[in-house]
């Protein structure tokens, strides 16, 4: 598979929350870099294209937009 990212991602296993419009969905952060992440979710249905990712362990908030969606994963780029 060709690597198309500018920055390599590091494998992680961290709890996160996708926050949007007063709602929130739990997720697992599977890999992470300075520019984006891959998130594992129960279902990507209903998750908007733009949201805030809260990394529970770090208590950091990152504005994101969705780059790709698969059955149980979402790839995001940080804004």
PyMOL Python script that loads the backbone (N, CA, C, O; Angstrom):
from pymol import cmd

cmd.read_pdbstr("""\
ATOM      1  N   UNK A   1       0.842  -1.178   0.000  1.00  0.00           N
ATOM      2  CA  UNK A   1       0.000   0.000   0.000  1.00  0.00           C
ATOM      3  C   UNK A   1       0.885   1.239   0.000  1.00  0.00           C
ATOM      4  O   UNK A   1       1.875   1.285   0.730  1.00  0.00           O
ATOM      5  N   UNK A   2       0.554   2.229  -0.793  1.00  0.00           N
ATOM      6  CA  UNK A   2       1.309   3.471  -0.859  1.00  0.00           C
ATOM      7  C   UNK A   2       0.954   4.370   0.306  1.00  0.00           C
ATOM      8  O   UNK A   2      -0.219   4.520   0.649  1.00  0.00           O
ATOM      9  N   UNK A   3       1.961   4.966   0.913  1.00  0.00           N
ATOM     10  CA  UNK A   3       1.768   5.916   2.006  1.00  0.00           C
ATOM     11  C   UNK A   3       1.558   7.292   1.404  1.00  0.00           C
ATOM     12  O   UNK A   3       2.436   7.804   0.710  1.00  0.00           O
ATOM     13  N   UNK A   4       0.400   7.901   1.661  1.00  0.00           N
ATOM     14  CA  UNK A   4       0.096   9.204   1.082  1.00  0.00           C
ATOM     15  C   UNK A   4       0.145  10.318   2.120  1.00  0.00           C
ATOM     16  O   UNK A   4      -0.096  11.479   1.791  1.00  0.00           O
ATOM     17  N   UNK A   5       0.450   9.985   3.351  1.00  0.00           N
ATOM     18  CA  UNK A   5       0.487  11.007   4.406  1.00  0.00           C
ATOM     19  C   UNK A   5       1.812  11.753   4.384  1.00  0.00           C
ATOM     20  O   UNK A   5       2.850  11.199   4.024  1.00  0.00           O
ATOM     21  N   UNK A   6       1.755  13.029   4.779  1.00  0.00           N
ATOM     22  CA  UNK A   6       2.969  13.818   4.897  1.00  0.00           C
ATOM     23  C   UNK A   6       3.731  13.460   6.167  1.00  0.00           C
ATOM     24  O   UNK A   6       4.962  13.491   6.183  1.00  0.00           O
ATOM     25  N   UNK A   7       3.009  13.122   7.232  1.00  0.00           N
ATOM     26  CA  UNK A   7       3.610  12.746   8.503  1.00  0.00           C
ATOM     27  C   UNK A   7       3.198  11.323   8.839  1.00  0.00           C
ATOM     28  O   UNK A   7       2.027  10.968   8.702  1.00  0.00           O
ATOM     29  N   UNK A   8       4.150  10.503   9.276  1.00  0.00           N
ATOM     30  CA  UNK A   8       3.794   9.132   9.632  1.00  0.00           C
ATOM     31  C   UNK A   8       3.009   9.123  10.939  1.00  0.00           C
ATOM     32  O   UNK A   8       3.227   9.945  11.828  1.00  0.00           O
ATOM     33  N   UNK A   9       2.100   8.174  11.023  1.00  0.00           N
ATOM     34  CA  UNK A   9       1.278   8.050  12.225  1.00  0.00           C
ATOM     35  C   UNK A   9       1.856   6.969  13.116  1.00  0.00           C
ATOM     36  O   UNK A   9       2.514   6.035  12.658  1.00  0.00           O
ATOM     37  N   UNK A  10       1.591   7.126  14.411  1.00  0.00           N
ATOM     38  CA  UNK A  10       2.066   6.181  15.409  1.00  0.00           C
ATOM     39  C   UNK A  10       0.877   5.416  15.954  1.00  0.00           C
ATOM     40  O   UNK A  10      -0.160   6.002  16.266  1.00  0.00           O
ATOM     41  N   UNK A  11       1.028   4.104  16.069  1.00  0.00           N
ATOM     42  CA  UNK A  11      -0.040   3.288  16.624  1.00  0.00           C
ATOM     43  C   UNK A  11      -0.255   3.631  18.085  1.00  0.00           C
ATOM     44  O   UNK A  11       0.690   3.725  18.867  1.00  0.00           O
ATOM     45  N   UNK A  12      -1.515   3.816  18.435  1.00  0.00           N
ATOM     46  CA  UNK A  12      -1.899   4.086  19.818  1.00  0.00           C
ATOM     47  C   UNK A  12      -3.200   3.345  20.102  1.00  0.00           C
ATOM     48  O   UNK A  12      -3.843   2.829  19.188  1.00  0.00           O
ATOM     49  N   UNK A  13      -3.570   3.297  21.338  1.00  0.00           N
ATOM     50  CA  UNK A  13      -4.848   2.727  21.747  1.00  0.00           C
ATOM     51  C   UNK A  13      -5.352   3.601  22.887  1.00  0.00           C
ATOM     52  O   UNK A  13      -5.143   3.305  24.064  1.00  0.00           O
ATOM     53  N   UNK A  14      -6.026   4.693  22.503  1.00  0.00           N
ATOM     54  CA  UNK A  14      -6.494   5.675  23.479  1.00  0.00           C
ATOM     55  C   UNK A  14      -7.994   5.889  23.326  1.00  0.00           C
ATOM     56  O   UNK A  14      -8.541   5.808  22.226  1.00  0.00           O
ATOM     57  N   UNK A  15      -8.636   6.159  24.433  1.00  0.00           N
ATOM     58  CA  UNK A  15     -10.061   6.496  24.415  1.00  0.00           C
ATOM     59  C   UNK A  15     -10.223   7.938  23.966  1.00  0.00           C
ATOM     60  O   UNK A  15      -9.414   8.804  24.299  1.00  0.00           O
ATOM     61  N   UNK A  16     -11.285   8.180  23.205  1.00  0.00           N
ATOM     62  CA  UNK A  16     -11.581   9.528  22.744  1.00  0.00           C
ATOM     63  C   UNK A  16     -13.074   9.741  22.650  1.00  0.00           C
ATOM     64  O   UNK A  16     -13.869   8.809  22.765  1.00  0.00           O
ATOM     65  N   UNK A  17     -13.431  10.995  22.437  1.00  0.00           N
ATOM     66  CA  UNK A  17     -14.829  11.369  22.263  1.00  0.00           C
ATOM     67  C   UNK A  17     -14.939  12.285  21.059  1.00  0.00           C
ATOM     68  O   UNK A  17     -14.176  13.241  20.919  1.00  0.00           O
ATOM     69  N   UNK A  18     -15.900  11.983  20.185  1.00  0.00           N
ATOM     70  CA  UNK A  18     -16.212  12.820  19.036  1.00  0.00           C
ATOM     71  C   UNK A  18     -17.355  13.727  19.468  1.00  0.00           C
ATOM     72  O   UNK A  18     -18.464  13.260  19.725  1.00  0.00           O
ATOM     73  N   UNK A  19     -17.082  15.020  19.546  1.00  0.00           N
ATOM     74  CA  UNK A  19     -18.093  15.968  19.998  1.00  0.00           C
ATOM     75  C   UNK A  19     -18.582  16.850  18.865  1.00  0.00           C
ATOM     76  O   UNK A  19     -17.788  17.346  18.066  1.00  0.00           O
ATOM     77  N   UNK A  20     -19.908  17.047  18.797  1.00  0.00           N
ATOM     78  CA  UNK A  20     -20.494  17.879  17.744  1.00  0.00           C
ATOM     79  C   UNK A  20     -21.893  18.294  18.145  1.00  0.00           C
ATOM     80  O   UNK A  20     -22.644  17.489  18.696  1.00  0.00           O
ATOM     81  N   UNK A  21     -22.253  19.529  17.880  1.00  0.00           N
ATOM     82  CA  UNK A  21     -23.612  20.037  18.047  1.00  0.00           C
ATOM     83  C   UNK A  21     -24.331  19.600  19.306  1.00  0.00           C
ATOM     84  O   UNK A  21     -25.522  19.294  19.253  1.00  0.00           O
ATOM     85  N   UNK A  22     -23.652  19.563  20.421  1.00  0.00           N
ATOM     86  CA  UNK A  22     -24.279  19.155  21.666  1.00  0.00           C
ATOM     87  C   UNK A  22     -24.308  17.657  21.882  1.00  0.00           C
ATOM     88  O   UNK A  22     -24.732  17.204  22.945  1.00  0.00           O
ATOM     89  N   UNK A  23     -23.866  16.865  20.900  1.00  0.00           N
ATOM     90  CA  UNK A  23     -23.834  15.407  21.033  1.00  0.00           C
ATOM     91  C   UNK A  23     -22.409  14.912  21.176  1.00  0.00           C
ATOM     92  O   UNK A  23     -21.457  15.662  20.962  1.00  0.00           O
ATOM     93  N   UNK A  24     -22.266  13.645  21.539  1.00  0.00           N
ATOM     94  CA  UNK A  24     -20.942  13.046  21.679  1.00  0.00           C
ATOM     95  C   UNK A  24     -21.019  11.552  21.415  1.00  0.00           C
ATOM     96  O   UNK A  24     -21.999  10.895  21.766  1.00  0.00           O
ATOM     97  N   UNK A  25     -19.969  11.023  20.789  1.00  0.00           N
ATOM     98  CA  UNK A  25     -19.854   9.595  20.495  1.00  0.00           C
ATOM     99  C   UNK A  25     -18.474   9.143  20.953  1.00  0.00           C
ATOM    100  O   UNK A  25     -17.471   9.785  20.640  1.00  0.00           O
ATOM    101  N   UNK A  26     -18.420   8.046  21.691  1.00  0.00           N
ATOM    102  CA  UNK A  26     -17.146   7.486  22.123  1.00  0.00           C
ATOM    103  C   UNK A  26     -16.433   6.844  20.938  1.00  0.00           C
ATOM    104  O   UNK A  26     -17.068   6.319  20.023  1.00  0.00           O
ATOM    105  N   UNK A  27     -15.099   6.894  20.972  1.00  0.00           N
ATOM    106  CA  UNK A  27     -14.301   6.264  19.931  1.00  0.00           C
ATOM    107  C   UNK A  27     -12.998   5.772  20.528  1.00  0.00           C
ATOM    108  O   UNK A  27     -12.657   6.096  21.665  1.00  0.00           O
ATOM    109  N   UNK A  28     -12.277   4.987  19.749  1.00  0.00           N
ATOM    110  CA  UNK A  28     -10.936   4.552  20.113  1.00  0.00           C
ATOM    111  C   UNK A  28      -9.983   5.107  19.071  1.00  0.00           C
ATOM    112  O   UNK A  28     -10.185   4.921  17.871  1.00  0.00           O
ATOM    113  N   UNK A  29      -8.948   5.788  19.531  1.00  0.00           N
ATOM    114  CA  UNK A  29      -7.942   6.343  18.628  1.00  0.00           C
ATOM    115  C   UNK A  29      -6.936   5.233  18.356  1.00  0.00           C
ATOM    116  O   UNK A  29      -6.277   4.746  19.274  1.00  0.00           O
ATOM    117  N   UNK A  30      -6.820   4.832  17.077  1.00  0.00           N
ATOM    118  CA  UNK A  30      -5.978   3.693  16.706  1.00  0.00           C
ATOM    119  C   UNK A  30      -4.594   4.116  16.221  1.00  0.00           C
ATOM    120  O   UNK A  30      -3.619   3.393  16.428  1.00  0.00           O
ATOM    121  N   UNK A  31      -4.499   5.280  15.577  1.00  0.00           N
ATOM    122  CA  UNK A  31      -3.190   5.838  15.253  1.00  0.00           C
ATOM    123  C   UNK A  31      -3.307   7.350  15.230  1.00  0.00           C
ATOM    124  O   UNK A  31      -4.397   7.900  15.065  1.00  0.00           O
ATOM    125  N   UNK A  32      -2.167   8.020  15.399  1.00  0.00           N
ATOM    126  CA  UNK A  32      -2.174   9.453  15.672  1.00  0.00           C
ATOM    127  C   UNK A  32      -0.894  10.076  15.136  1.00  0.00           C
ATOM    128  O   UNK A  32       0.177   9.475  15.224  1.00  0.00           O
ATOM    129  N   UNK A  33      -1.001  11.284  14.580  1.00  0.00           N
ATOM    130  CA  UNK A  33       0.171  12.063  14.180  1.00  0.00           C
ATOM    131  C   UNK A  33      -0.115  13.526  14.493  1.00  0.00           C
ATOM    132  O   UNK A  33      -1.160  13.856  15.053  1.00  0.00           O
ATOM    133  N   UNK A  34       0.814  14.396  14.131  1.00  0.00           N
ATOM    134  CA  UNK A  34       0.601  15.826  14.341  1.00  0.00           C
ATOM    135  C   UNK A  34      -0.508  16.369  13.448  1.00  0.00           C
ATOM    136  O   UNK A  34      -1.093  17.408  13.751  1.00  0.00           O
ATOM    137  N   UNK A  35      -0.802  15.675  12.347  1.00  0.00           N
ATOM    138  CA  UNK A  35      -1.756  16.196  11.376  1.00  0.00           C
ATOM    139  C   UNK A  35      -3.085  15.450  11.295  1.00  0.00           C
ATOM    140  O   UNK A  35      -4.030  15.957  10.691  1.00  0.00           O
ATOM    141  N   UNK A  36      -3.183  14.247  11.896  1.00  0.00           N
ATOM    142  CA  UNK A  36      -4.430  13.506  11.798  1.00  0.00           C
ATOM    143  C   UNK A  36      -4.437  12.236  12.616  1.00  0.00           C
ATOM    144  O   UNK A  36      -3.500  11.952  13.363  1.00  0.00           O
ATOM    145  N   UNK A  37      -5.521  11.468  12.462  1.00  0.00           N
ATOM    146  CA  UNK A  37      -5.684  10.242  13.239  1.00  0.00           C
ATOM    147  C   UNK A  37      -6.662   9.300  12.549  1.00  0.00           C
ATOM    148  O   UNK A  37      -7.417   9.702  11.665  1.00  0.00           O
ATOM    149  N   UNK A  38      -6.631   8.032  12.973  1.00  0.00           N
ATOM    150  CA  UNK A  38      -7.629   7.055  12.561  1.00  0.00           C
ATOM    151  C   UNK A  38      -8.423   6.690  13.810  1.00  0.00           C
ATOM    152  O   UNK A  38      -7.855   6.335  14.843  1.00  0.00           O
ATOM    153  N   UNK A  39      -9.737   6.784  13.698  1.00  0.00           N
ATOM    154  CA  UNK A  39     -10.621   6.546  14.832  1.00  0.00           C
ATOM    155  C   UNK A  39     -11.476   5.322  14.576  1.00  0.00           C
ATOM    156  O   UNK A  39     -12.002   5.146  13.477  1.00  0.00           O
ATOM    157  N   UNK A  40     -11.615   4.489  15.569  1.00  0.00           N
ATOM    158  CA  UNK A  40     -12.502   3.334  15.478  1.00  0.00           C
ATOM    159  C   UNK A  40     -13.798   3.682  16.190  1.00  0.00           C
ATOM    160  O   UNK A  40     -13.790   4.151  17.328  1.00  0.00           O
ATOM    161  N   UNK A  41     -14.911   3.446  15.509  1.00  0.00           N
ATOM    162  CA  UNK A  41     -16.234   3.771  16.056  1.00  0.00           C
ATOM    163  C   UNK A  41     -17.162   2.577  15.863  1.00  0.00           C
ATOM    164  O   UNK A  41     -16.893   1.698  15.044  1.00  0.00           O
ATOM    165  N   UNK A  42     -18.242   2.553  16.614  1.00  0.00           N
ATOM    166  CA  UNK A  42     -19.229   1.497  16.447  1.00  0.00           C
ATOM    167  C   UNK A  42     -19.846   1.571  15.061  1.00  0.00           C
ATOM    168  O   UNK A  42     -20.013   0.557  14.384  1.00  0.00           O
ATOM    169  N   UNK A  43     -20.183   2.798  14.648  1.00  0.00           N
ATOM    170  CA  UNK A  43     -20.719   3.046  13.309  1.00  0.00           C
ATOM    171  C   UNK A  43     -20.424   4.489  12.930  1.00  0.00           C
ATOM    172  O   UNK A  43     -20.612   5.385  13.754  1.00  0.00           O
ATOM    173  N   UNK A  44     -19.966   4.741  11.705  1.00  0.00           N
ATOM    174  CA  UNK A  44     -19.711   6.118  11.285  1.00  0.00           C
ATOM    175  C   UNK A  44     -20.986   6.884  10.901  1.00  0.00           C
ATOM    176  O   UNK A  44     -20.932   8.079  10.613  1.00  0.00           O
ATOM    177  N   UNK A  45     -22.120   6.197  10.899  1.00  0.00           N
ATOM    178  CA  UNK A  45     -23.387   6.828  10.529  1.00  0.00           C
ATOM    179  C   UNK A  45     -23.734   7.905  11.558  1.00  0.00           C
ATOM    180  O   UNK A  45     -23.709   7.659  12.764  1.00  0.00           O
ATOM    181  N   UNK A  46     -24.054   9.087  11.070  1.00  0.00           N
ATOM    182  CA  UNK A  46     -24.453  10.178  11.942  1.00  0.00           C
ATOM    183  C   UNK A  46     -23.313  11.049  12.428  1.00  0.00           C
ATOM    184  O   UNK A  46     -23.546  12.067  13.081  1.00  0.00           O
ATOM    185  N   UNK A  47     -22.087  10.667  12.122  1.00  0.00           N
ATOM    186  CA  UNK A  47     -20.939  11.495  12.512  1.00  0.00           C
ATOM    187  C   UNK A  47     -20.729  12.534  11.420  1.00  0.00           C
ATOM    188  O   UNK A  47     -20.547  12.175  10.257  1.00  0.00           O
ATOM    189  N   UNK A  48     -20.751  13.818  11.777  1.00  0.00           N
ATOM    190  CA  UNK A  48     -20.626  14.868  10.758  1.00  0.00           C
ATOM    191  C   UNK A  48     -19.214  14.947  10.177  1.00  0.00           C
ATOM    192  O   UNK A  48     -18.285  14.328  10.695  1.00  0.00           O
ATOM    193  N   UNK A  49     -19.066  15.710   9.104  1.00  0.00           N
ATOM    194  CA  UNK A  49     -17.767  15.863   8.448  1.00  0.00           C
ATOM    195  C   UNK A  49     -16.784  16.694   9.274  1.00  0.00           C
ATOM    196  O   UNK A  49     -15.572  16.549   9.116  1.00  0.00           O
ATOM    197  N   UNK A  50     -17.291  17.558  10.148  1.00  0.00           N
ATOM    198  CA  UNK A  50     -16.447  18.390  11.015  1.00  0.00           C
ATOM    199  C   UNK A  50     -16.880  18.182  12.456  1.00  0.00           C
ATOM    200  O   UNK A  50     -18.073  18.218  12.759  1.00  0.00           O
ATOM    201  N   UNK A  51     -15.916  17.963  13.349  1.00  0.00           N
ATOM    202  CA  UNK A  51     -16.225  17.755  14.759  1.00  0.00           C
ATOM    203  C   UNK A  51     -14.984  18.028  15.605  1.00  0.00           C
ATOM    204  O   UNK A  51     -13.910  18.314  15.074  1.00  0.00           O
ATOM    205  N   UNK A  52     -15.139  17.939  16.921  1.00  0.00           N
ATOM    206  CA  UNK A  52     -14.031  18.098  17.848  1.00  0.00           C
ATOM    207  C   UNK A  52     -13.691  16.743  18.446  1.00  0.00           C
ATOM    208  O   UNK A  52     -14.565  16.057  18.978  1.00  0.00           O
ATOM    209  N   UNK A  53     -12.429  16.357  18.360  1.00  0.00           N
ATOM    210  CA  UNK A  53     -11.958  15.121  18.974  1.00  0.00           C
ATOM    211  C   UNK A  53     -11.356  15.461  20.327  1.00  0.00           C
ATOM    212  O   UNK A  53     -10.457  16.296  20.427  1.00  0.00           O
ATOM    213  N   UNK A  54     -11.858  14.807  21.367  1.00  0.00           N
ATOM    214  CA  UNK A  54     -11.314  14.982  22.714  1.00  0.00           C
ATOM    215  C   UNK A  54     -10.543  13.715  23.061  1.00  0.00           C
ATOM    216  O   UNK A  54     -11.115  12.626  23.103  1.00  0.00           O
ATOM    217  N   UNK A  55      -9.255  13.858  23.306  1.00  0.00           N
ATOM    218  CA  UNK A  55      -8.414  12.730  23.710  1.00  0.00           C
ATOM    219  C   UNK A  55      -8.482  12.653  25.234  1.00  0.00           C
ATOM    220  O   UNK A  55      -7.953  13.519  25.930  1.00  0.00           O
ATOM    221  N   UNK A  56      -9.130  11.619  25.742  1.00  0.00           N
ATOM    222  CA  UNK A  56      -9.418  11.518  27.169  1.00  0.00           C
ATOM    223  C   UNK A  56      -8.165  11.574  28.038  1.00  0.00           C
ATOM    224  O   UNK A  56      -8.135  12.315  29.021  1.00  0.00           O
ATOM    225  N   UNK A  57      -7.134  10.808  27.696  1.00  0.00           N
ATOM    226  CA  UNK A  57      -5.927  10.733  28.524  1.00  0.00           C
ATOM    227  C   UNK A  57      -5.203  12.071  28.607  1.00  0.00           C
ATOM    228  O   UNK A  57      -4.653  12.418  29.652  1.00  0.00           O
ATOM    229  N   UNK A  58      -5.203  12.819  27.512  1.00  0.00           N
ATOM    230  CA  UNK A  58      -4.470  14.087  27.442  1.00  0.00           C
ATOM    231  C   UNK A  58      -5.352  15.298  27.716  1.00  0.00           C
ATOM    232  O   UNK A  58      -4.855  16.400  27.945  1.00  0.00           O
ATOM    233  N   UNK A  59      -6.667  15.084  27.692  1.00  0.00           N
ATOM    234  CA  UNK A  59      -7.645  16.173  27.821  1.00  0.00           C
ATOM    235  C   UNK A  59      -7.415  17.259  26.773  1.00  0.00           C
ATOM    236  O   UNK A  59      -7.615  18.445  27.036  1.00  0.00           O
ATOM    237  N   UNK A  60      -6.992  16.834  25.585  1.00  0.00           N
ATOM    238  CA  UNK A  60      -6.772  17.773  24.492  1.00  0.00           C
ATOM    239  C   UNK A  60      -7.967  17.756  23.560  1.00  0.00           C
ATOM    240  O   UNK A  60      -8.584  16.713  23.340  1.00  0.00           O
ATOM    241  N   UNK A  61      -8.287  18.920  23.013  1.00  0.00           N
ATOM    242  CA  UNK A  61      -9.376  19.079  22.051  1.00  0.00           C
ATOM    243  C   UNK A  61      -8.756  19.430  20.704  1.00  0.00           C
ATOM    244  O   UNK A  61      -7.957  20.361  20.610  1.00  0.00           O
ATOM    245  N   UNK A  62      -9.125  18.681  19.651  1.00  0.00           N
ATOM    246  CA  UNK A  62      -8.612  18.946  18.317  1.00  0.00           C
ATOM    247  C   UNK A  62      -9.778  19.066  17.345  1.00  0.00           C
ATOM    248  O   UNK A  62     -10.609  18.163  17.245  1.00  0.00           O
ATOM    249  N   UNK A  63      -9.835  20.176  16.636  1.00  0.00           N
ATOM    250  CA  UNK A  63     -10.843  20.338  15.574  1.00  0.00           C
ATOM    251  C   UNK A  63     -10.426  19.443  14.409  1.00  0.00           C
ATOM    252  O   UNK A  63      -9.256  19.424  14.028  1.00  0.00           O
ATOM    253  N   UNK A  64     -11.384  18.700  13.840  1.00  0.00           N
ATOM    254  CA  UNK A  64     -11.094  17.717  12.788  1.00  0.00           C
ATOM    255  C   UNK A  64     -12.057  17.839  11.631  1.00  0.00           C
ATOM    256  O   UNK A  64     -13.156  18.378  11.763  1.00  0.00           O
ATOM    257  N   UNK A  65     -11.625  17.329  10.496  1.00  0.00           N
ATOM    258  CA  UNK A  65     -12.560  17.067   9.411  1.00  0.00           C
ATOM    259  C   UNK A  65     -12.253  15.684   8.839  1.00  0.00           C
ATOM    260  O   UNK A  65     -11.100  15.255   8.789  1.00  0.00           O
ATOM    261  N   UNK A  66     -13.301  15.006   8.414  1.00  0.00           N
ATOM    262  CA  UNK A  66     -13.200  13.627   7.945  1.00  0.00           C
ATOM    263  C   UNK A  66     -12.593  13.599   6.552  1.00  0.00           C
ATOM    264  O   UNK A  66     -13.002  14.346   5.662  1.00  0.00           O
ATOM    265  N   UNK A  67     -11.604  12.716   6.379  1.00  0.00           N
ATOM    266  CA  UNK A  67     -10.944  12.530   5.091  1.00  0.00           C
ATOM    267  C   UNK A  67     -11.453  11.258   4.429  1.00  0.00           C
ATOM    268  O   UNK A  67     -11.637  11.223   3.212  1.00  0.00           O
ATOM    269  N   UNK A  68     -11.681  10.218   5.215  1.00  0.00           N
ATOM    270  CA  UNK A  68     -12.223   8.965   4.684  1.00  0.00           C
ATOM    271  C   UNK A  68     -13.056   8.260   5.747  1.00  0.00           C
ATOM    272  O   UNK A  68     -12.902   8.504   6.943  1.00  0.00           O
ATOM    273  N   UNK A  69     -13.944   7.378   5.284  1.00  0.00           N
ATOM    274  CA  UNK A  69     -14.807   6.578   6.156  1.00  0.00           C
ATOM    275  C   UNK A  69     -14.802   5.145   5.659  1.00  0.00           C
ATOM    276  O   UNK A  69     -14.851   4.887   4.457  1.00  0.00           O
ATOM    277  N   UNK A  70     -14.742   4.222   6.598  1.00  0.00           N
ATOM    278  CA  UNK A  70     -14.884   2.794   6.304  1.00  0.00           C
ATOM    279  C   UNK A  70     -15.925   2.240   7.257  1.00  0.00           C
ATOM    280  O   UNK A  70     -16.570   2.995   7.983  1.00  0.00           O
ATOM    281  N   UNK A  71     -16.091   0.928   7.259  1.00  0.00           N
ATOM    282  CA  UNK A  71     -17.153   0.306   8.041  1.00  0.00           C
ATOM    283  C   UNK A  71     -17.124   0.709   9.516  1.00  0.00           C
ATOM    284  O   UNK A  71     -18.162   1.079  10.066  1.00  0.00           O
ATOM    285  N   UNK A  72     -15.971   0.646  10.162  1.00  0.00           N
ATOM    286  CA  UNK A  72     -15.879   0.984  11.590  1.00  0.00           C
ATOM    287  C   UNK A  72     -14.754   1.973  11.878  1.00  0.00           C
ATOM    288  O   UNK A  72     -14.385   2.174  13.036  1.00  0.00           O
ATOM    289  N   UNK A  73     -14.216   2.579  10.851  1.00  0.00           N
ATOM    290  CA  UNK A  73     -13.107   3.522  11.052  1.00  0.00           C
ATOM    291  C   UNK A  73     -13.340   4.813  10.294  1.00  0.00           C
ATOM    292  O   UNK A  73     -14.010   4.850   9.262  1.00  0.00           O
ATOM    293  N   UNK A  74     -12.757   5.882  10.850  1.00  0.00           N
ATOM    294  CA  UNK A  74     -12.825   7.205  10.233  1.00  0.00           C
ATOM    295  C   UNK A  74     -11.409   7.770  10.246  1.00  0.00           C
ATOM    296  O   UNK A  74     -10.733   7.728  11.275  1.00  0.00           O
ATOM    297  N   UNK A  75     -10.961   8.291   9.123  1.00  0.00           N
ATOM    298  CA  UNK A  75      -9.685   8.989   9.049  1.00  0.00           C
ATOM    299  C   UNK A  75      -9.951  10.481   9.100  1.00  0.00           C
ATOM    300  O   UNK A  75     -10.777  10.996   8.347  1.00  0.00           O
ATOM    301  N   UNK A  76      -9.249  11.181   9.989  1.00  0.00           N
ATOM    302  CA  UNK A  76      -9.466  12.620  10.138  1.00  0.00           C
ATOM    303  C   UNK A  76      -8.156  13.386   9.987  1.00  0.00           C
ATOM    304  O   UNK A  76      -7.068  12.877  10.259  1.00  0.00           O
ATOM    305  N   UNK A  77      -8.306  14.616   9.546  1.00  0.00           N
ATOM    306  CA  UNK A  77      -7.189  15.550   9.483  1.00  0.00           C
ATOM    307  C   UNK A  77      -7.473  16.658  10.471  1.00  0.00           C
ATOM    308  O   UNK A  77      -8.600  17.147  10.552  1.00  0.00           O
ATOM    309  N   UNK A  78      -6.460  17.061  11.223  1.00  0.00           N
ATOM    310  CA  UNK A  78      -6.640  18.137  12.195  1.00  0.00           C
ATOM    311  C   UNK A  78      -6.608  19.490  11.493  1.00  0.00           C
ATOM    312  O   UNK A  78      -5.829  19.706  10.564  1.00  0.00           O
ATOM    313  N   UNK A  79      -7.470  20.397  11.954  1.00  0.00           N
ATOM    314  CA  UNK A  79      -7.541  21.736  11.365  1.00  0.00           C
ATOM    315  C   UNK A  79      -6.645  22.695  12.104  1.00  0.00           C
ATOM    316  O   UNK A  79      -6.574  23.871  11.749  1.00  0.00           O
TER     317      UNK A  79
END
""", "prot")
cmd.dss("prot")
cmd.show_as("cartoon", "prot")
cmd.util.cbc("prot")
cmd.orient("prot")
